[in-house]
Amino acid sequence: MSLKPGVTLRDLINEATKPGLALPYAPYWRGVTVGGMIETRAQGSSLWGVGSVVHAYVVGLRIVTLTGPEDGYAKVWTLNNGGPDLNSAIVSLGVL
């Protein structure tokens, strides 16, 4: 599932339930955004699995940065699981 940082937890839960999916962990307040949950290291409770921190489930990001006219004023970065760049990016995703 692809998500934008501004998607609220409420909307994520509502969409996930349509095909019968559920989130294993979630913070209590459903008004928080996906980007905010990752940035603040929001978590639920956990006794098993990867853990209860939301950012542990991020497997990739696409980030758009501003550039000059030589690059068309924007550059798209694709960060995938397993690379150090993804770990660096999820530290401050909530400020985007």
N, C-alpha and C positions, 0 to 999 in steps of 0.2 A: 504494500500500500504506500503510495507516495503522499506526503503531507507537506503543507506549507507552514512556516513558523507561526502564523496567525490563527491557525485552526484551534478552536477551543476544545478542551477535554470533553465537554458535553457533546459537541458535534462529532468528535472522534468516536465516542462511545455509541452514539446513535447510529452512525454509519457502520461500525463494526458489528453491531447486532443484526443488521439486515441479512448477511450471509451466515449468521450463527457464530460469529467470533466474539471473543471477550478479551479484555485486557487483564493480564495476570496481576498487575499492580497498578495502583493509581493514587494520587494524592486525594484528600478528602474533598476539596473545593473543585467543582466541575467548571468553574469560570476561567481557570488558568489556561493559557495557550500552550501549544506544543513547544514553541520556542522558549517560553518562560519556564516550562517544566525542565527542559534540558539545561538551560542557563543556570537555574537556581539549584540544580541537582535534586529536584523534587523527587520524593519517593513515597512508596506505600510500605506495607510490611511484608516480610518474606521469611519463609522457613526453608525454601529449596530453590533450585534453578539458578539462573544467571544472577539474580538478585532483584532488589526492589527499586533500584535507581533507574529512571526512565532513559537516561542517556546511554545505558548499557545496551539498549535495543536499537540504537541508530546504526544502520549498516551502510549508509551512503548519504552524500549531500551534493547538491548543485548550488553553487554560489555565484552570483553575478557581481562583478566589480567594475567600477568606472575606469576608463582608460582614455587615451587621447584620440584624436581624429584618425591617426594611422591604424588604429585597431577597431574603428567603427564606434568608438566611445564606450564600448563595453566588452568584457571578457567573461566567459562562462567557465568556471572551474568545476570539475567533477571529481569528488573525493570518494573513494571506495573503502570498504572495510579492510583492515589489516595494514593500512598505511599510517605513518605518523601525522600526516596532514589532517586526516579525519579526526584523530584524537585532539589535535590542536583546535580545530574548528568547533567542535562541540562544547568547548569551554565557554565560548561567548556567542553562541547562536542566538540567544534571547535578545541581544541588542540590535539584531537586524530588523 
